[in-house]
Amino acid sequence: MSQFVQFYFSLGDAGAVAEQQLTEAVRLVLSADPDEDPVEAGQQEVDAEALVEILAIAHQGASDGVPLPLDERAAISVDLGPGATVSAFSDSAPPECPQCHELLDQWDPHEWWDGGDEPVEECPSCGFTAPIGDWDIRNIAYARTDCGLVLVDWPPLEEYGPELHDALLAVVGSRARYVSGTV
C-alpha cells in the first residue's frame, strides 16, 4: 500500500530555534482536521500530550543521530538534528533552475547524502549558480535538513489546505521548503 508523505523543512535552522519553530508547526497541524475540506488550522483543540510525545520522539531520534524510519512514523512527526532527510520518492524529479526552468538532469544527490553540506550547482543553460535549495526542489530525490515536519497520509495541503500549507512554510524556519511524494 502506498503512502503519501509531505515534508515541511528548513534549510537554515537547527537547535533551539528549530525546535521552537517546529513546535509551532506541530501545533498548527494538531489543530487541523485532515478529514475536512479545506484542511484548516484552528478547527480543534491542540492535544498537549500528543505535542509532547511528538517532540520527545524527535529528541530521541536527534540524540541517537538517526531519525525514525518512514514505516515507524505516525501521521505527524518531527526531525531535529543532523541526518534528517526528505524525498519525493517515486514522484522524484531533478532540481529545476528557477530562472530558465532547465532540469538539472545530471544532478547526483549523493554528494549531499554523503557529505551533508548543501551543494552549490550551476545551470548548464543559463549559468544560474546557487545552493541547490534555492532551485525548485519540490520533487527532489533527496535533501538533508536539521529541521523538518513530516506528515504521512495527510491530504496534499497545497491543494486541500492552502492556508495551512502557507502557514506551515511561514513557521517551519528560514529557507523553508516543501517536498512531497508517494512511497
C-alpha positions as CSV (number, residue, x, y, z in Angstrom):
1,M,0.0,0.0,0.0
2,S,1.4,3.4,-1.0
3,Q,1.8,6.3,1.4
4,F,1.7,10.0,0.6
5,V,4.4,11.9,2.5
6,Q,4.8,15.7,2.9
7,F,7.9,17.4,4.3
8,Y,7.9,21.0,5.5
9,F,11.5,21.8,6.4
10,S,14.1,24.4,6.8
11,L,17.5,24.6,5.1
12,G,18.7,27.3,7.5
13,D,17.8,26.4,11.1
14,A,18.9,23.9,13.8
15,G,19.0,23.6,17.6
16,A,16.7,25.5,19.9
17,V,15.4,27.8,17.1
18,A,14.4,24.8,15.0
19,E,12.6,23.2,17.9
20,Q,10.6,26.3,18.7
21,Q,9.6,26.7,15.0
22,L,8.6,23.0,14.7
23,T,6.7,23.2,18.0
24,E,4.5,25.9,16.4
25,A,4.2,23.9,13.1
26,V,3.0,20.8,15.1
27,R,0.5,23.0,17.0
28,L,-0.9,24.2,13.7
29,V,-1.2,20.6,12.3
30,L,-2.7,19.2,15.6
31,S,-5.4,21.9,15.5
32,A,-6.4,20.9,12.0
33,D,-8.7,18.1,10.9
34,P,-7.3,16.2,7.9
35,D,-10.7,15.0,7.0
36,E,-12.1,18.5,6.4
37,D,-12.0,20.2,3.0
38,P,-10.3,22.6,3.2
39,V,-7.9,21.4,5.9
40,E,-7.6,24.5,8.2
41,A,-5.7,25.1,11.4
42,G,-7.7,26.1,14.5
43,Q,-10.5,23.6,13.9
44,Q,-9.9,21.6,17.0
45,E,-8.1,21.9,20.4
46,V,-4.4,21.0,20.4
47,D,-3.7,17.8,22.3
48,A,-0.9,18.9,24.6
49,E,0.1,15.3,25.3
50,A,0.4,14.5,21.6
51,L,2.6,17.6,21.1
52,V,4.9,16.5,23.9
53,E,5.1,12.9,22.6
54,I,5.9,14.1,19.0
55,L,8.7,16.3,20.3
56,A,10.0,13.5,22.7
57,I,10.3,11.1,19.8
58,A,12.1,13.8,17.8
59,H,14.5,14.4,20.6
60,Q,15.2,10.6,20.9
61,G,16.0,10.5,17.2
62,A,18.3,13.5,17.4
63,S,20.2,12.1,20.4
64,D,20.5,8.7,18.6
65,G,21.6,10.6,15.5
66,V,19.1,8.5,13.4
67,P,15.7,9.9,12.5
68,L,12.7,7.4,12.6
69,P,12.3,5.2,9.5
70,L,9.3,6.2,7.5
71,D,7.5,2.9,8.3
72,E,7.7,3.7,12.0
73,R,6.3,7.3,11.8
74,A,2.9,8.4,13.0
75,A,0.8,10.7,10.8
76,I,2.7,13.7,12.3
77,S,6.3,13.6,13.2
78,V,9.3,15.9,13.6
79,D,13.0,15.6,12.7
80,L,15.5,17.6,14.8
81,G,19.2,17.5,14.3
82,P,21.5,16.3,11.6
83,G,20.8,13.3,9.5
84,A,17.1,14.0,8.7
85,T,16.3,13.6,5.0
86,V,13.4,14.4,2.7
87,S,12.4,12.9,-0.7
88,A,9.7,12.9,-3.3
89,F,10.3,9.2,-3.6
90,S,8.5,7.7,-6.6
91,D,7.5,11.3,-7.7
92,S,11.1,12.5,-7.8
93,A,12.4,14.8,-10.5
94,P,15.7,16.7,-10.9
95,P,16.0,20.2,-9.5
96,E,14.7,22.9,-11.8
97,C,16.5,26.1,-12.5
98,P,14.4,29.0,-11.1
99,Q,15.5,31.3,-13.9
100,C,15.3,29.3,-17.2
101,H,13.4,26.1,-15.9
102,E,16.1,23.8,-17.2
103,L,16.1,20.5,-15.3
104,L,19.5,19.6,-13.8
105,D,19.2,16.1,-15.2
106,Q,22.8,15.1,-14.3
107,W,22.4,16.2,-10.6
108,D,23.6,13.5,-8.2
109,P,22.1,13.7,-4.7
110,H,24.8,11.5,-3.2
111,E,27.1,14.5,-2.6
112,W,24.5,15.9,-0.2
113,W,23.8,12.4,1.2
114,D,27.5,11.6,1.8
115,G,28.8,15.0,2.8
116,G,25.9,16.6,4.5
117,D,26.7,20.1,3.1
118,E,24.2,21.6,0.7
119,P,25.9,21.6,-2.7
120,V,26.1,24.6,-4.9
121,E,25.2,23.9,-8.6
122,E,25.4,25.8,-11.9
123,C,22.7,25.7,-14.5
124,P,24.2,24.4,-17.8
125,S,21.8,26.5,-19.8
126,C,21.8,30.0,-18.2
127,G,24.6,29.9,-15.7
128,F,22.4,30.4,-12.6
129,T,24.6,29.4,-9.6
130,A,23.2,28.8,-6.1
131,P,22.9,26.3,-3.3
132,I,20.6,23.5,-4.6
133,G,17.9,24.5,-2.0
134,D,17.5,27.8,-4.0
135,W,16.5,25.8,-7.1
136,D,12.9,24.4,-7.5
137,I,13.3,21.3,-5.4
138,R,9.6,20.4,-4.8
139,N,10.2,17.0,-6.3
140,I,13.8,16.4,-5.3
141,A,15.0,12.9,-4.9
142,Y,16.9,13.8,-1.8
143,A,17.6,16.7,0.6
144,R,19.1,16.9,4.0
145,T,17.8,19.0,6.9
146,D,18.2,19.6,10.7
147,C,14.6,20.9,11.0
148,G,11.6,19.1,9.5
149,L,7.9,18.3,9.9
150,V,6.7,15.1,8.3
151,L,3.1,14.3,7.5
152,V,2.2,10.8,6.5
153,D,-1.1,10.1,4.6
154,W,-2.5,13.6,5.1
155,P,-4.3,15.1,2.1
156,P,-2.0,17.2,-0.1
157,L,-2.1,20.5,1.8
158,E,-1.0,22.6,-1.3
159,E,-4.4,21.6,-2.8
160,Y,-6.7,20.7,0.1
161,G,-5.4,23.1,2.8
162,P,-3.6,26.0,1.1
163,E,-3.8,28.4,4.0
164,L,-2.4,25.7,6.4
165,H,0.3,24.9,3.8
166,D,1.3,28.6,3.6
167,A,1.2,28.9,7.4
168,L,3.5,25.9,7.8
169,L,6.0,27.3,5.4
170,A,5.9,30.6,7.3
171,V,6.7,29.0,10.7
172,V,8.9,26.0,9.9
173,G,12.0,28.1,9.6
174,S,14.3,30.1,7.4
175,R,14.7,28.9,3.8
176,A,11.5,26.9,4.3
177,R,10.9,24.3,1.6
178,Y,8.2,21.7,0.8
179,V,8.7,18.3,-0.8
180,S,6.0,15.6,-1.2
181,G,5.8,12.2,-2.8
182,T,4.4,8.7,-2.8
183,V,6.3,5.8,-1.3
